[in-house]
Amino acid sequence: MPHKHRSRSLSASESNTSSDSSISSMEHLQLHLKKSSKKRGHKSDKGDREVKKAKISKENNSKLEVQEEYLAAAHAMARCTDLFCNMEKLLRVGLLLQQEQAMENGELEESEAERESCQKRLASLSTNTLNQYRHNYQQLLQLAPGLRSLIADCAKSKELTQIAQKMTAVISGTRSDDATRLKAQIGHYVAPEPLKEGLKPTILH
């Protein structure tokens, strides 16, 4: 038959044209092979899939636990420390304070220019504000000790920023939820004639 003797080899131009898509073609084939093996249902493949699935599940649970630690810390910061806390700014100022303290203790050697830069950035904040940041930063590290390893690793700065953004969003949401719950009670504390009579019931500090 004529079709029996047809050449299957690619020409040089055809080979060059298809070279760019070789990786995607291989992945496409691998995908079909995986689907095919699923249909055949080999026990060895099934066992490998179960092991891989268990490993992925374990990794996801680990990541979930880490995220829960940070989210729980954000709730606690909003309710117990600072309702208007901005995590990204807190981390920046906290790192500067930590750097300054390390330089004063002789634990960190910095050039004069770096020392002046750190002091200049902190000088823009009042003493009370710096004390508030220092307190909030210490509370944060106690509530979320997992942040320490991220802070110490410059390679994880992007991950740290993403976590800080999520924590700030949680604090903002917590503040919004609390304000929404208070709306129903505000009417009870509005003085109808404030010049004649104060609030009833009285707000106690």
N, C-alpha and C positions, 0 to 999 in steps of 0.2 A: 504494500500500500504506500502511496506517496507521502502521507503524513508520517510514516514510520521512520523515514530517513531525514526528516527535517532537523536542522542543526539547532541545538539549545544554547550554544555559546553566544556571549554578548560581544558586540564589536567594541573597539577601543572607545569610540565616542559615546556609546551607550553606557559603558562602564564608568566613564568620567561623569556623565550626567547623573547616574544613580549613586555616586559615591557620597554626595552630600546628605542623602537621606538614608544612609546605611544604618545609622544608630536607631533612628525612629522605626525603620523597617524591622530591625532586630527586636526592638521593644514590642512592636506589633505582633511579631511571631511569638515572642515569649508570652504575651497576653493570651494568645490563642492556645498555646500549649498549656497554660495554667487552667484555662476553661476546659480544655480537653481532658486534663488529668482529673478535674473535678467530676466530669461526667463519668469517667472510668471508675472513680472512687477507690483508688488503691489505698490499702491500709497504711502503708508507709507515708504516703503523701498526706493522708488524713492526720496521722500522728504528728507530722512536721507542722501542719497548719495549726493544730491544737496547741503545740508548744509555742509557736510564734504568737498565736492569739493570746495566750496566757502572759507572755513576756510583754506584749504591747499593753495589755490590761494593767499589768503591774506598773509599767512606766506611766500610764495615764493616771492611775491612782496616786502615784507619787507626786506628779505635777499638780493634781487636784488638791492634795494635802498642803502643798506649798502655797498654792493660791489661796486656799482657805485661811492659812495663817496670816497672810497679808490683808485679806479682806476683813477678817475678824479684828486685826489690829487697827484698821481704818475706822471701823465702827467704834471701837474703844476710844480712839483718839478724838473722834467727834463728840462722843457722849461724856468723856471724862477729862479730856485735856484741853482741846481747842476746837470749837465748833466751826471755825473758819480756817482751819489749817490747810495750807497748800504744800503738798508733799514734795514737789520738785524744788520749791524754794527752801523748804525746811532742810532737805538733804544738802543743797548747795551751801547754805549758811552753816549747817552743822559740820560739814566737811572742813570749811574754813576755820571754824572754832577748834575743831579737832587738830587741824594742822598747826594752828597758832599755839595750842597747848603743848603739842609735841615739840615744837621748836623751843618753847620756853623751858621745857624739861630736858632739853639736849638729846631727845630721842630722834630728832629729825634735823639733818643738816641741809639748809637751803641757802641759796645765794642771797646777797643783800637785796637784789632787785626783786626776787620772789618774796622775800620777807616784807618788803615795802608794799608790794602789790597786795599781799594778803591783808596787811594792816589797813591799807587804803580802802579796800572793799568793805572791811568791817567797820571802819570809821564812819561810814555813811549811815550807820544804824545807831540809835540811841542805846544807852546802857540798859534801860529797862527792856527794850526790844531784844537786845542780845541775850539778856538773862532769860527772856521768854523762849527764844529759839533754843538756847542751851538746855533748858528744862524739857521742852517738847522733844528735842532730839534724843535725850537720854530716855525719855518715856517710850519713844518709838522703838529704840533698840531693845528695850526690855520686853515690849509687846510683840515685836517681830525680830527675834534674834537671827533668823535666817538672812536678814538684810546685811549682816556684818560681812559675810563672805562675798556678797555681790559688791559691796562698797570697796572692799579690799582688792577686788579684781578689776583692773581697768578694761579688760577684754569683755566684761559683762556690763559695761556702762549702758549699752542700748537696752538690755533686758531690765536693768535697774530703772531706767527712765520710763519704760513701759509699765512697770509695776507701780511706780510713783504716780503715773497718770491714772491708772485704775483705782488706786487708793484715794486719790483726790476726787475722782468721780463718785466713789462710795461715800465719802464725807459730804459731798454736795447733796447726794441723794438722801442721806440721813438727815441733814439739815432741812431739806425740803419736806420730808415726811413728818418731822417733828413740828414744823410750822403749820402743815396742813391739819394735824391733830389739834393744834392750839386754836385754830380758827373758831371751832365750835364753843370754846370756853371764853373767848375774848369778850363777848357780850356781857358776861357776868362781872367783868371788871371795868366796865365803862361807867364813869360818873355822869349821870344825866345832867347835873348842874355842878360842874367842877368848882365854880367860885363859891358855892354855898356848902357843898358837902363833898367829902373825899370818896375814895373807892370803898365799896362794900361787896364782899368781905375784904378786909384789909390784907394787903400783900405783906407777908412777913419775910424778912431777910434771913 
